[in-house]
């Protein structure tokens, strides 16, 4: 399957997407489907980026919908697929979506929602590779839009973050703050501030006493300095809303 993806041209894959994706759920569990399918989405993403003229082709064949459905079927066909594989597939789909349909936030939110659905019923993830992949998943919209305000419109964004362990949650919160600082993003409404603070609550909530003794003081100070710098970017022209 990987040979087919690598040998045939991208336009061929796009026009025969139904046939190609239909074969994935039938592959043996020993096949590294997540890698093969991720490579296909990467190739299609690069093809879309090569010229604006090819974008109508993606709309015509409903590529997003077909890829989304195919991933769901692959995961159902392989109930023993490691959670890392599940997250990797949705991370690749989100990257594809942001490249091909950057104006369709509803598509991006669908991907995050599908990932949440597959994670539901599970505890906080302890697999380091899986949590690292979630950080990559959540960082993708920040890297694409350079604007946390856009990411705040994704209703499933905070739901994905809930599956991160405490330390990785802090890492993701720091990534969010760094994005805001880098792009000098102004957070101008109370609703957005509230939504933002929900995302970075791992850096601002009170620590349990039992855990406090284990905290590195230098790391703690840096985290609090990051939050302090963030406060300076909270601004509203409405005095009542500002205070």
N, C-alpha and C positions, 0 to 999 in steps of 0.2 A: 504493500500500500504506500509506503514511504517513497519507494522508487517511482511509482506513478505520479505522486505529487511533485517530486523533484524533476522528473523528465518532461512531463507535458507542460505546455505554456499556461499562463494564468488565465487567459481568456477562455481556454478550453475548460479549465476547472470551473469557472463561473457558469458557463453554459451547460455543464453536465453536473451541476451541484447536487441535484436530486439523486442521481445514480451513485455518485461518489459518497455522499453522506449516508445513503441507505445501506452501504456496505459496512460502515463502522460498527453498528450494534451486533453484527454477525461475526465479528472477529473474535478469536480466542482470547481468554483473559490474560494469556501470556504475552500478548502483543501490547506494547507500550502505546496505548491509544492516545493518552493525553499528549505525548510528545508529537505524534503524527498529526493529530487534529490541530494542535497548537501551531505546528509548522504550516499547515494549510491556511489557517487564519492569518498568520504572519505574512504569507505570500500574497493573499488577497488584499491585506491592508496595504502592502507595498505597491501592489498593482493599482489600487485606488488612489494612492498618493502620487503615482507617476503622471497622471493627467486628469484634469477635471472632466474631460470628455468621456471617461469611462464610468463615471459615477451613475449616470442613468441606467447602465447595465445592471448595477447592483440593485437598484430600485425595481427594475423590470423583473428580475428573477427572485425578488424578495429574499435576498441573501441573509439578512439579519434573522428573520423569522425562521428560516430553514436551519441555520447554524444553531440557534437557540433551542429549537426542537430536537435537533440531532444530539446535542450535548445531553439533554434530559433523557433521551432514549438510551444513550451509551451508559449513563450512570445507572439507570434502571436495569440494564442488561448485565451490569457488573456490580452487584450489591456489595461485593467485598473490595471495591476500589478504595484505596486509602484516601483519607480526607484531603491529603496533599494533592492528589490527582484531581479531585473535584474542584478544589479552589484554583488550581492551575488552569483548568479548562475555562472557568468563568473569568479568570484574570485575562486570559487570551481573548475571550469573547468581548470583554469590556474594552480592551485595547483596540480590537477591530472596530467596535462600535464608535469609539471616540475618533478614530481616523476617518471612517466612512460616513458616519452620521453625527458630526459634532454638534449639529443644531437640534438633535433629537434627545433631549434629556430624559424623556420618557423611556427610550430604549436603554439608556445607561442605568436608569433606575430599575428597569425590568431585570437586567443582568444581576444587579446587587440583590434584588428581591429573590431571584431564583437561587442565588448562592445562600441566602439566609434560610430559604426553605430546606435546602439540603443539609444545612448545619443545625436546623431545629432539633431539639431533643438532646443535643450534645452539651457537655460541660464546656468550660473555658478550655481552649485548645492549649495543649502542652507541647505538642510537636513543634520544635523550633523552626523546621523548614516550612511547616504549614502556616505558622504565625508570620513568618517572614514573607510568605506569599500573600497573606492578607494585607500586610503593610504595602506591598507592591500594588495590590488591587486598589486599595484606598488612595494611594498616592497618584494613581493614573489620572483621575479627574483634576487634581491639583496641578499636575504637570501640563495637562492639555489646556486648561482654561486660565491658569495663573491667577485664579480668583476663587477664594474660599466661598464667596457669596453664591457663586454658581453651584458649588458642591453642597451648600446648605439647602439647595432646592431638591436634592435627592433624598427622598423620605427614608430610603433603606440604608443610607450611608451610616447613620448612628447604630442601626440594628446590626450591621456587620461588625462594627467596633466592639459590640457587647461580647463577642466571642474571643476577644483578646485577653490574655492574662494581664495582671496588673502592670508588670514591667513593660510588656510590649505595648500596652495601652498608652503608657507614658511616652514610649518611643514615637507612636503615631501622633500623639498630641503635640509632641515637639516638632514633628514634621509639618503639622498644620500651622503651628506658630511661625516656623521658619519660612513657610510659603507666604504667609501674611506679611511678614517683615520684609522679605525679599521684594514683593510686589507692591509694598506700601498700600495694602488694601484697607480702605476705610469701612468700618462697620458702623452703619448710621442709624439702625433702628433697634428698638428694644427686643423685638422678636428675633432678629438675627443674632444679637448679643446673647440672648438666652440659648439659642440653638448652638452657637459656638461654644459657650461655656459647658454645654452638655457634652460636647465632643472632647473638651480638654479637662474634664472634671478629674481625671486621674492625676493631674498636676496641682489641683487646687483644693481637693477635698481633704478633710482631716485624716491623718494617718492613724491606724490602730497602734496602740501603745506597744503591742508585742512586735509589730513590724518596724516601729520607729527606730528601735535600737540597731536594726540591720541596715538602715539607710546611710549611704555615704554622704557625709555633710557637704562635700564639694559638689556632688551631683545635685543634692537638694537645693543648694544656693543657686546653682545655674538654672535649675528648673524654675525657681521663684523669680529669678531675674528675667527669664523669658516671658513669664506671665506679666511682670511689671512693665516690660517694654510693649507688650501687647496692649495693655490698658491705654497707652498713649494714642493708639490708633482707633479708639472707640470715640466717635464724635457724631453729634447730631446738631443740625441747625435749629432744632426745636428745643428751647431751654427746658421745658417740662419733661421731654423724653430723655434729654441728656442727664438729668439729675433724678 
